[in-house]
Amino acid sequence: GAGAADEEAVVVDLLTVAGNETWLARRCGETFVARLRPAPPEAAVGAPIGKAGAHLVTGGFGALGLATARALVERGARRLILVGRSAVPPRTSWSTLAADDPARARVDAVRALEELGATVHVAALDIADRAALARFLDEYRAAGWPAIRGVFHAAGVLRDRSISDMTDDDVEGALAPKVAGTWNLHELLAEEPLDAFVMFASAAGLLGSPGQANYAAGNAFMDGVAHLRRAGGRAALSVDWGAWTAGMADRDDLERQRGRQGQHAIGVDSGMALLFDLLAADAVQALVMPMTQTQLSASSASPLLSQLVTTSDSVVASEHRDRGAEILAAPVAERGALVLEVTRTRIGAVLGLQADAVEPQIGLVALGLDSIMIVELTTKLSVEMGIGLNPREMFEEPSVQTLAATLLAALEHRGALAGEAAGSIGAADAAGAGSTLVLAAPGSGLAAVRAALLAAAPTVVRDDLDMAAPDAFAQAAVVLDEELAGDPAALAALVDAWPGLRVLHLVRHPFAAVAELAGTSGQRAAEDTWRQANGNLLDLAEQLGPDRARMTRLEDLIESGEDPVVTLLDVLGIADAATGGPVVPLDRERLGGWRAAVLTERPARALRSIADELGY
């Protein structure tokens, strides 16, 4: 129906503008992005807990559930309800329980809380079982026990698995306590006078985590419920915890993974202190995750974390090595060995081995990498090498050696950062060889780029060349033009006349280009201009093939970390000897700031289609 079509268009629209955003929201026709900001530096006062009423803790006999129960009692709570799937035997049998009886630990936990002055109710049920929870609450209320004043939902289940191997049971098992359990508590306690409704969510719901797509989705649901409750005037706090030193994350494999990633776990006492500080601050959602400045800086490419990076952090971030750029700067004959070295080092780090112990002729699975490790390896290599990698393709590589060869091929197509790609465009013996035609749609900032290139390489970059002249490209030249893109016939005739002429398609984000053009022609006309010109250049690239045509995005040049003019000189293959003029800086904020572009209408689907082909 029309509704489904509209929803599809919205999704396409969001994907078109997403860039490297990981969180987008569409509300009332507007698109919003998510940003984490530092918590205010308030004094650690902790939230006082009243003696009146009861406090319900799910996952009540888990490590974090019991830690929460103890912290509640230490802060004033006197009546607890511990909810868990395992029962506690009748008190009459407590003294006869064997030391190795599984119930003994639960009995000891109840006794410890009672010694602190608490009265403890135990509810043996699955929090995801709505009927069972409803029965318990009815019985609790009928018995005249005090009203429930606080909920601390710490139940959870891990079913870690690569998403390609994940079963329905894996998904349902991880979602049940987080989704069904949370919603059951939300609805069945709607009439209780709650002062606190705390959900133990996970950083995985915000940041993602290898092998935990199911778990991440459940925790993201908790975050959403927190905002839903607060919007309705109800108590709510969702804490996206990092790994703890106790609980589900207290596993050897996860500890090894954290060690490889340089992460630290949250101590129980400090975590509980933070929890009650957040309650006192009336927070709705918070991320609690130990990170050093170096780790945070390494993650600063994520827009979600961008506002957490301070100026000093940015300096640290700039010191991170771009191994991909270093390898591309090396002689062609040496690159394969360099990529293999990086690949073996990264595989060794994941496996806890020295690089020399990683045999080049052995496959990843044979080396001992499971699906989750391969996802981790893919992420690390993607960041270090500056290329996009697919974990599924990593599985298909028969050996480390062939994986390194695949990485090298991908690296040599990086585009803007590659000073010398393996696939050279243009034949040395064809007419026009050594010359490049830089083409762009109107509104692409080509005038500013032309001025900067002219200043840097005045003997090669030509602003006065008559391209219709018979000898136009008899000598090597670089010409920038934004009119030919709108005249495909003239463009085809030109490239046919000079078979050695290379073409560089310089493209700017559609929002920025359209916003710049719309002031004189209106948005729809500006969209048509941008769409037709870039569509013509895409058609030309398909006709010429990769030997003669390539494309680079203005935003990639600006956001690469290098000087965009110097990078563009490398892309164009302009030798150092031909430069020497002053480097005129480009206005990065104006040319690259597409997020600040203001459009009066939603972009047409035809524009979004071309934008998608261009990688926007």
N, C-alpha and C positions, 0 to 999 in steps of 0.2 A: 504494500500500500504506500500511499504518499508519506505516511509517518516513517516507515522503514527507509524509504528513499532519502528523506530529510536527515535521518540519523546517519545513514551511510555518508551523505555529503559532509556532515559535521565531522565524522571520523576522518575522512579524506582531508578535510581542511586542517584538522589538528595535526595529522601526520605530515602535511605539507610544510607547516610552519614550525614543527617541533625542533628541528636542528638537533642539538645534543641535550635538550630538555628531557628529563625523565618523569616529571610530574606536570600534567596540564589539566585544567578544569575549564569547562564551558558553562557559563551561567548567563542567562538573559542575553544571549548573543555575543557575549564578550569572552575572551580567552584569558585565563589567569595561569601564572606559573607559581611554583612553590619555591620558597627560600627558607633555609634555617637561619636563625639569628641567635647570637649568644644569649644565654639566660642572664637576667639582670643580676649584678653582684650583690644580692641581698645577704643579710646576716643569716647564719644557719641557726634558726630558732626552733625549727621542728614544729609540727602541728600537734597541739595537745589533744589527747583522746579522752572523751568524757567517760565517766564510770557508768552512766545510764545507758541502757540499751545493750544490744548484742552486736558483735562483729563477725561476719561470715567470711571464711577464707576457703576458697576452692584450691584443689591441689593441696589439701590441708596437711597431708602427710609426706609431701615432697619436701626437698631441702629448702626451697624458697618459701613454700607455704608455711612450714614450721618456723622459719626465720621471721616471716611476717607476723605470725601469731605471737611469737616471743616479743618482737618489737612492739606490738600493740599492747601487750600486758605491761611491758616496761614503761610505756607512756600513759598508762592509766586505765586501759580496758580491763573489765572484770568478767565479762561473759563472752565466750568464743563459740562459734559453730564451725567445726572443721569438716569440710566436705571432701570426700575422696571415694574412690571406687573400692577400696579395701575396708572391710569391717573391723571393728575392735570387739573382741570377745567380751562377754559379761564380766563384771568386776569380780564375781565370785570365783572365776577361774584365773584371775591375774596371777595369784601367788603360785599357781601350779604350772605356769607356762615354762617350757624348756628354754634355755638360753639361745638355742638356735631356731626357735619358733619364729616364723616371719612376723607374727603378730606382736612379738615381744617388743620390737622397736617402736611400734605404734603406741603400745601401752606405756612404755617408758616416756615417750614424748608427751602423752596426756598428763602423766604424773608430774613431769618437770614443769608444765604450765600451771598445774594446780598448786605446786609448791610456791609458785610466784604469786599466788592469790587469785587465780582465775577459776571460773566455773566453765567446764568444757562439755559441749554437746557434740556428738559425732554423728554425721549423716553419711551412711555408706551408700553412695549412688553415683551414677555417671552424670555429670553436670549437663551433658548434651541430651539426656533423656528428660524431656519436658514433663512427661507424666510423673516420673519418679520425683523430680524436684517439686512439682506442684503438690504431690501427696505429702512430702515431708513438711513443706511450709504450712499446709493446712493443719497437720498434726501439731506442729510447733505453736501455731497461733491458738489452736483449740485448747492446748494445755495451759494457756495463759502466761507463757514466757514473755520476757521483755521484747519490745519491738526491735527489729533489726535496724541499726543506725549506720552501719558501714559494710561495704562489700569490697573484698580484695580478691580479685579473680586471677589466680596464679596457676591454674591448670593448663597443661599443654602436652602435646605429643609430637615427637620428631619422627618423620618418615622420610629421611633424606635419600634422594635418588636423582640422577640426571633426569631432566624433564622428558627426554626421549624414551626413558625406561620406566617412567612413573605409571603406576596402575591406578585404577579407580579406587582401590582400597587405600593406596598411599595418599591420594588426594582427600578422600573422605575422612581417613583417620586423623590427618593433620588439621583439617578444617573443623571437625566436630567440636572440640572444646573451645576453639577460638571463635567460631561463627555461631553454631547452634547454642553452645554454652553461654556465650556473651548475650545473645538475644533472649534466651530463656531468663537470665537474671534481670535483664532490662525490663522485660514485660511482666514477669511474675512478681517483681518487687516494686512495681510502679507506684503502689499506694503506701509504701513504707516511707517513713520520715528520714531518708538517707542523708547523712552528712558527708559521706564519701562513697564513691563508686570508682574503684581503682582497678585498672586493667593492666596486667603484666604483659605488654606487647614486646616486640623485638625490633632491633635495628634492621633486621632482615626485611621488615615490611616497608622501610623507608629506602634503604640502600641496596637491597637485594643481597643474595648470598648463594654461592654455588651449591647446587643440589637441593635448594630449599624453596623452590617456587611455590609449592603447596603451603608451606609454613609461612612464607612471606605474605601470601594472599590473605591468610587468616589473620595475621597481625595487622595488616592494613585495614581489614574490616574493623578491628578493635579501635583503631585510630578514628575511623569514620563514626563509630558509635559514640565516641567521646564528644566529638563536635556536634553530633545530633542531639545528645542529651543536654549539652551546655546551651545549645540554641533554644531548647525548650525550657531553660531555667532550672535544670536538674544538675545535681552533683556529678562530676565526671573528671577523670584523669586517666590518660593512657600514657604509659611510660615505655618508650622504645628502648629496651635495655640492650646493651652489648652483652658479651659473654660474662657469666658469673664464675666464680671459683667453686660454686656448688650448683647442683641442679642438673638439668638435661645437658648443659654445655660442658659439664665436668667429665669429659671423655678424652681418652688418650689421642684419638685421631683428630678431634677438634682442637686439642691443645697443640698438637704438632702443626696443624694448619695455621693456628694463630701465631705460633712461633715463627713459621716461615714468613708470615705477613707482618711481623713486628708488632702484633697487637697484644694487649694486656687484658686480663680478666678483672671483673669488678669484685672486690672483697665484700663479704656479706655485711659486715658492720657498716662499712662506708656506704654501701648501696642502700641499706635501710635508712641511714641518716639522710641521704639524698631524697629518698622517697617522701619522708615526712617534711623535709624542707619544701619540696614541690607542692605538697598538700597545703602547707602554710602560705605559699605564694599564690595559691588559687590557680595553678597552671592547668591547662586542658590537655596539652600534649607536649612531651619532652623527649629528646634523645639523650640517653646517658651512655657514653661510650668512651673509655680512656683512649686518648690519641695524643701523640706528641705533635709538636709543631711541624716536624718534618713529614710525618704521616699525613697530617691535615693538608699540608702544601701539595703533597703528591696527589691528593684527591681533589685539588682545587679546580681541576678541569670540569668537575661536575657542577653545573649551575646551582644545584640544590645546596651545595656547601660553600658557594662562592663568597657569601657574606661573612663567613667565619674566618676567612684568611686575612690576617693583619698585614700591614706593610712589611714588617720584618719577615712574616711567613712568605710573602711573595718573593723576597730576595732569596730565601731558601729554595723556593720552588724553581726559581730561574737557574739554580745551580744543578738541577737534575739533568743528567746526560740524556741527550736524544741520540740513542745508538743508531737509529735509522739514518739520521743526517750524517753521522760520522762515517757510517759504512758507505753511503752514497758519495762521500767526499774522497774515499779511497780509490786507488786504481782499480779498474774493472777486474783485473786478474786476481786481486786480493779479496774481493768482496765475498766470494763463496766461503772461504775459510773463516772470515769474520762472522758471517751469519751462523755458520755451524758452531762456532765458539759460543756465541750468545745462546743459541738453542740448547746446546749441551749444558751450559751453566744454569739456565732456567729449569730445565728438566731435573738436573741434579738438585737444585734448591727445593723443588716440590717433593722429591723422593728422599731428601736428606742425604744426598751423596755428593761427592766431589765431581766436578765436570769430567775429569779423566775417567771416571767409572761408568760414564754413559757411553755405551758402544754405539757408534754411528750406524752400524748395519742392522740394528735391532729396532723393532717397532715399539710404539709407546705402550701398548697393552702388554707386550712381552716383557717390557722393562718393569712393569708393575703399576702403571698408572691406571686408576679406575676412572669412571666417567666424571666424577666430581673433581678429581685432580686435573683431568684434561681441561675442564672448564676453567679452573684456576690458572693453569698454564696458558691457555688461550688469552685470558684477560691480561696476564702479565706481559706476554709477548706483544700483544696489540698495543699496550701503552708504551712499552720500551722501544718498539720499532716504529710506532706511529702509523700502523696499518690496520685495516679491519680484517679479522679472522673469524672463521666459523668453527666451533668445536667439532661439529659433525665431520668436517673436512679433515680435521686433525686425526680422527679415528681411521680415516681411509688411507693415510700415508703408510706405506709398507715399512719405512725405516726412518730413523732420525735424519739420515743423510738426505733422503728425498723430501722430508719435511723442510729441511733447511733450504733446499733448492726451490721449493714452493714459496717459502718466505722471501727469498731473494727476488723471485719473479714479481711478487706482490710489491716488494719494497721499491723495485725499479720503476714501478708505475705510480709512485706516490704523488707525482704532479708537482705542486708548488715548491716542495722542499727538495726535489731532486735536481741537483745541478747538472746531472748528466744521466739521463735514463738510458737503459740498455737498448730499448727500441728507439733508435734515432729516427727522427722524422725528416724526410727529404733525401733525395739521392744527390750525391756530390757531382755527378756528371750531367744533370738535367738543367735546362734553362731556368734561371731564377734561383738556382741552388744557393743556399746561404742567406736567402732573404725570407723574412717572415711578415705576414700580414696579420696584424692584431685587430680583430673585429669584435664589436660589441653593439648591443642595442642602445638606442638613446636612453639617457638617464643612468647610464652605467658608470659615470664618473671618469669617462675616458679622457676628458680634457685635462683633468688633474694628473692622471697617469702619464699622458703625453708630455706635459710640461716637466714632470720629474725625470722622465727618461731622456728627454731632449737635453736637460741640464747635465745628466750623468754621462751620456754617450752621444755627444753632438755629431760625431763623424759617421755614426751608423744609423741613428734614429733620424728619419727624414720627415720634415713637416711640409716640404715644398715640392715633393715628388709628383710629377704628372703620371699617374698610373696608366693613362691611355697612350703614352708615348711608346714608340716601338722599342726603345732601349731602356724602358723604365727600370727593370730589375737586372740590367746587364751587370751591375755591380751589387754586392751584398748591401741590403738595406732593411730596415725595420720601419714599417708604416702602420700607423694606427688610424682606424676609420670606423665611424658609427653610422654611416649612411648606406654603405654597400649591403649591410645586413637586411635592409628593407627592399633591396633590388636584386632578387635572386638571379635574374637573367644576366645582369651586368657582372655579378659575382662569378657565375659559372664561366662566362666568357674569359674573365681575367685569369682564373686558375687553370683554364684549359690552355691559354696562351703561354703560361709560364709553368710547365709541369714540375719544376723543382721548387716552386714557391710553397712555403709552409704556411699553415693557417693556425693561429692561436685564438680560440674563442674565449674572450674574457667576459664573464657573466657576474652580474651583481644581484643580490637578493631581490626578488620581485617586489616585496613591500617597499624597500628603500627606493628602487628605481621608479615604481609607479607613483609613490608619494611625491618624488621630485618632479615628475612630468605632469602630475595631475593639476598643479597650480595654473598651468596655461591651457590644458586641453580637457580637463575633467578626468575623473578616475577611469570610467569605462574606456574612453579613447586611449588613455595612457596604458591601460591593461592590454588593449588590442595591439598597440605599438610594440610593447615589450614581448608579447606572446608571438606575434608574427616574426619579428626580427630574430628572436632566439630559436623559434621553430625553423626558420630558414637556415640558421647556422647549424642546427642539429642535423638537418637534411644534408647539408654540405659535408659535414663530418662523416656521415654514413657513406656518402658518395666517394670521398677521398680516401677513407680508411685511416687507420692509426699511423701509417707511415708519413702522412702529410698533415694530419689535423689532430689537434688536441684541445682540451678545454681546461681552464682553471677558474676557480671562483675568487672574486675579489676578497671575500671574507676570509678565505683560507690564507691568502697572502698576508692580510692584516693581522690575523690571529695566530700566525705561525710562531710568533716569538722572535722571528728575525726581522730585519729591516725589510719592509715589503718591496722597496725599490731594488735593493740588492738582490733579493730573492727573484724578482721578476727579470732582472738582467741575467741571472743564471738560467731561468726557464727559457729565455730567448736565445741562450747560447752566445751572448755577447762577451767576447774575451776581455780579460782585464786590460789588455793593451789598448782596447778601443774606448775604455772609460777614462776617467781622470777628471771629469767635470764634477762640480759639487753635487752631493746627494740632497735633493730637495725633499724634505719629509712630506709624506702624504697626511692628510687630515684623517687619522684613523677613526676618530669619533663620528665624523660625518659620513665617510664612505662605508664604514663597517657597522654603523649603529642602526641596523634594520629594526631592532626591537623597539626603538623609539619612533619608528615611522607611524604616522597617523593616516588611516584610510577611512573614508566616510561611508563606504559600503563593504559588504562582504565580497571578497574576490570571486570572480566568476569561475565556474568549474573548468572552463577551457584553459584559463591561466594556471590553475592548480595542476592540470595535467602536464603542461610543459615544465612547471616548476619541479614536479616529481621526477621527470626525466633528467633534470639537471641536478638532482640530489638534494633539493630543498624540502 
